[in-house]
Amino acid sequence: MTKFVSDYLVIEGPDGVGKSTQIELLDKTISDKHIIVREPSDSPVGVVYKNLVSKLTSPLQEMAFVFAARYQLLLEKIIPALADDTLVISDRSVLSTFVYQYGLGINTEYMMFEKMFSTLKEIPGYKKPHTVLLLGPSHRPVNEEDTQDKFYRDFRDRINSLYVNFVPITSDTYTIVNTENKSIEEIHEIILKSIVLQ
């Protein structure tokens, strides 16, 4: 049996950085008992959220849906898996909620975020992700003559920075995996070395 640094691992990072690809590789590589979860969509509430997100009228509504979905995911999948000594690998975590809310400039909702975050800690059996692997930075090419593209670049750069600043708040330990100029295979090897005890 392989020994991992934690039984609750999270792969984090901005959109387009390759999280899903790396999680698929881990799923194929790890032979030990494990589950893959994706926040916030891997729950019935998460599915409703995905279908309604374009109709929500305020960031607070969106945040409430995300936390409700996360609450359900913890209760129905993550906590039972951990109790059964099953390795949990999660695509995103509460860190992404924090980062994207702030990235959109919604600083006024900080206290509400803290209140919602505290409710997760009250769930019997709750366990904060022990190890977060933060992939980045995201470097999608930008057309400088395209106003929408330039807005995306500014937003992308802000998100990259916020991930680095906020990851210590939401996890016990974390590793920043610099994906720049690295192949998919090279990134996979770095991740394996980070999560498997030698």
DOPAGU-428471 format. One line per field, with one value per residue (C-alpha): residue in one letter; chain; x, y, z. Coordinates in nm, 4 decimals. Layout:
REM DOPAGU-428471
drenpa: a/...
vexza: A/...
u: X/...
v: Y/...
w: Z/...
This chain:
REM DOPAGU-428471
drenpa: m/t/k/f/v/s/d/y/l/v/i/e/g/p/d/g/v/g/k/s/t/q/i/e/l/l/d/k/t/i/s/d/k/h/i/i/v/r/e/p/s/d/s/p/v/g/v/v/y/k/n/l/v/s/k/l/t/s/p/l/q/e/m/a/f/v/f/a/a/r/y/q/l/l/l/e/k/i/i/p/a/l/a/d/d/t/l/v/i/s/d/r/s/v/l/s/t/f/v/y/q/y/g/l/g/i/n/t/e/y/m/m/f/e/k/m/f/s/t/l/k/e/i/p/g/y/k/k/p/h/t/v/l/l/l/g/p/s/h/r/p/v/n/e/e/d/t/q/d/k/f/y/r/d/f/r/d/r/i/n/s/l/y/v/n/f/v/p/i/t/s/d/t/y/t/i/v/n/t/e/n/k/s/i/e/e/i/h/e/i/i/l/k/s/i/v/l/q
vexza: A/A/A/A/A/A/A/A/A/A/A/A/A/A/A/A/A/A/A/A/A/A/A/A/A/A/A/A/A/A/A/A/A/A/A/A/A/A/A/A/A/A/A/A/A/A/A/A/A/A/A/A/A/A/A/A/A/A/A/A/A/A/A/A/A/A/A/A/A/A/A/A/A/A/A/A/A/A/A/A/A/A/A/A/A/A/A/A/A/A/A/A/A/A/A/A/A/A/A/A/A/A/A/A/A/A/A/A/A/A/A/A/A/A/A/A/A/A/A/A/A/A/A/A/A/A/A/A/A/A/A/A/A/A/A/A/A/A/A/A/A/A/A/A/A/A/A/A/A/A/A/A/A/A/A/A/A/A/A/A/A/A/A/A/A/A/A/A/A/A/A/A/A/A/A/A/A/A/A/A/A/A/A/A/A/A/A/A/A/A/A/A/A/A/A/A/A/A
u: 0.0000/0.1263/0.1669/0.0488/0.1233/-0.2492/-0.5786/-0.7428/-0.5667/-0.6817/-0.5677/-0.6217/-0.5466/-0.7019/-0.9096/-0.7091/-0.4067/-0.4572/-0.6209/-0.8620/-0.5839/-0.3654/-0.6517/-0.7314/-0.3656/-0.3726/-0.6918/-0.5152/-0.1855/-0.3038/-0.4022/-0.4953/-0.8594/-0.9534/-1.2322/-1.2296/-1.4648/-1.5196/-1.6366/-1.9021/-2.0687/-2.0427/-2.3656/-2.7355/-2.7180/-2.4097/-2.5953/-2.8774/-2.6195/-2.4589/-2.7980/-2.8936/-2.5645/-2.6368/-2.9693/-2.8361/-2.8543/-2.5955/-2.2585/-2.4135/-2.6668/-2.3869/-2.1800/-2.4766/-2.5293/-2.1584/-2.1438/-2.4667/-2.3220/-1.9951/-2.1832/-2.3708/-2.0541/-1.8769/-2.1659/-2.2413/-1.9038/-1.5914/-1.6504/-1.7751/-1.4761/-1.2273/-1.3975/-1.3509/-0.9761/-1.0270/-0.7974/-0.9954/-0.8677/-1.0663/-1.0777/-1.1004/-1.1929/-1.3102/-0.9954/-1.1442/-1.4557/-1.2412/-1.0199/-1.2884/-1.5119/-1.2213/-1.1082/-1.4447/-1.3948/-1.6557/-1.4636/-1.7803/-1.8908/-1.5866/-1.7769/-2.0488/-1.7793/-1.6235/-1.9613/-2.0324/-1.6812/-1.7295/-2.0475/-1.8451/-1.6213/-1.9265/-2.0120/-1.9452/-1.6355/-1.5330/-1.1714/-0.9970/-0.7896/-0.4456/-0.2536/-0.3300/-0.1352/-0.1674/-0.1023/-0.0169/0.0172/-0.2428/-0.0970/-0.3590/-0.2357/-0.3968/-0.4735/-0.3719/-0.6025/-0.9070/-1.0681/-1.2357/-0.9089/-0.7242/-0.9922/-0.9435/-0.5656/-0.6074/-0.8566/-0.6343/-0.3307/-0.5353/-0.6606/-0.3078/-0.1916/-0.4904/-0.4382/-0.0853/-0.1983/-0.4975/-0.3820/-0.2237/-0.5619/-0.7588/-0.5122/-0.2708/0.0086/0.0423/0.2791/0.2909/0.3516/0.4865/0.3447/0.5126/0.7119/0.6492/0.4915/0.1886/0.4137/0.6615/0.3836/0.2435/0.5819/0.6103/0.2646/0.3437/0.6649/0.4670/0.1953/0.3711/0.5829/0.9275
v: 0.0000/0.3436/0.5955/0.9451/1.2718/1.3053/1.1219/1.4423/1.6036/1.9016/2.0075/2.3822/2.6604/2.9037/2.8005/2.6545/2.5527/2.1776/2.0582/1.8167/1.6626/1.6039/1.4583/1.2145/1.1062/1.0573/0.8534/0.6207/0.6093/0.5511/0.1904/0.2388/0.2903/0.6474/0.8715/1.1823/1.4666/1.7945/2.1021/2.2225/2.0157/1.6630/1.6892/1.7377/2.0964/2.1501/2.0328/2.2786/2.5543/2.4851/2.5074/2.8303/3.0185/3.2397/3.3452/3.4399/3.8127/3.8674/3.7293/3.6439/3.4143/3.2404/3.2016/3.0535/2.7903/2.7016/2.6523/2.4504/2.2241/2.1916/2.1098/1.8289/1.6984/1.6826/1.5035/1.2522/1.1760/1.3208/1.2481/0.8891/0.8198/0.9468/0.7392/0.4359/0.5066/0.6057/0.8634/1.1700/1.3757/1.6938/1.9197/2.2619/2.3499/2.6414/2.8221/2.8756/3.0362/3.2755/3.3630/3.4159/3.6233/3.8535/3.8461/3.9911/4.2653/4.1385/4.2325/4.3448/3.9823/3.8818/3.8452/3.6382/3.4153/3.3682/3.2801/3.0220/2.8784/2.8405/2.6353/2.3762/2.3281/2.2391/1.9346/1.6167/1.4541/1.7662/1.7671/2.0564/1.9554/1.8729/1.9137/2.1520/2.1391/2.4794/2.4625/2.7805/3.0361/3.0460/3.1927/3.1914/3.4060/3.7496/3.9683/4.3190/4.4804/4.2967/4.4865/4.1734/3.9829/4.2580/4.2487/3.8721/3.9197/4.1615/3.9306/3.6276/3.8020/3.9057/3.5490/3.4068/3.6423/3.5790/3.2016/3.2423/3.4885/3.2911/2.9284/2.9414/3.0396/2.7388/2.4500/2.3041/2.2495/2.3401/2.3060/2.5528/2.3646/2.6013/2.4690/2.7239/2.5668/2.2155/1.9219/1.7371/1.4451/1.6664/1.8241/1.4790/1.3660/1.6745/1.6081/1.2433/1.3372/1.5903/1.3513/1.0158/0.9569/0.8338
w: 0.0000/-0.0937/0.1890/0.1088/0.2858/0.3580/0.3082/0.1812/-0.1150/-0.3183/-0.6637/-0.6961/-0.9393/-1.1856/-1.4854/-1.7717/-1.5674/-1.6190/-1.2957/-1.4629/-1.6730/-1.3680/-1.1665/-1.4491/-1.4480/-1.0696/-1.1008/-1.3482/-1.1569/-0.7998/-0.7396/-0.3729/-0.2756/-0.3622/-0.4847/-0.7045/-0.6144/-0.7944/-0.6088/-0.6168/-0.8909/-0.7429/-0.5453/-0.6280/-0.4998/-0.7143/-1.0233/-0.9508/-0.9023/-1.2402/-1.4092/-1.2319/-1.2081/-1.5091/-1.3527/-1.0093/-0.9469/-0.6741/-0.5620/-0.2264/-0.3938/-0.5814/-0.2650/-0.0775/-0.3488/-0.3559/0.0195/0.0225/-0.2461/-0.0546/0.2663/0.0902/-0.0745/0.2625/0.4309/0.1568/-0.0015/0.1604/0.5295/0.4703/0.2435/0.5011/0.7714/0.5461/0.5042/0.1422/-0.0164/-0.1258/-0.4205/-0.4757/-0.7788/-0.6084/-0.2509/-0.0406/-0.1570/-0.5034/-0.3580/-0.1572/-0.4542/-0.7167/-0.4872/-0.4121/-0.7735/-0.8700/-0.6117/-0.3660/-0.0522/0.1262/0.1555/0.3637/0.6910/0.5218/0.3719/0.7149/0.8637/0.5941/0.6273/1.0027/0.9482/0.7547/1.0588/1.2675/1.0543/1.2586/1.1141/0.9209/0.8156/0.6474/0.3433/0.4794/0.1564/-0.1284/-0.4536/-0.6175/-0.9919/-1.1774/-1.3015/-1.5775/-1.8987/-2.1700/-2.4643/-2.4775/-2.7788/-2.6635/-2.9218/-2.7888/-2.4979/-2.3613/-2.3808/-2.1932/-1.9223/-1.9014/-1.8679/-1.5784/-1.4086/-1.4693/-1.3186/-1.0146/-0.9662/-0.9939/-0.7199/-0.4919/-0.5015/-0.3694/-0.1008/0.0265/0.0109/0.3625/0.5104/0.3863/0.4164/0.6687/0.4185/0.0546/-0.2372/-0.5247/-0.8490/-1.1135/-1.4399/-1.6648/-1.9520/-1.8173/-1.9970/-1.8639/-1.7727/-1.5865/-1.3824/-1.3034/-1.1713/-0.9506/-0.8072/-0.7343/-0.5560/-0.3506/-0.2316/-0.1919/0.1178/0.0202
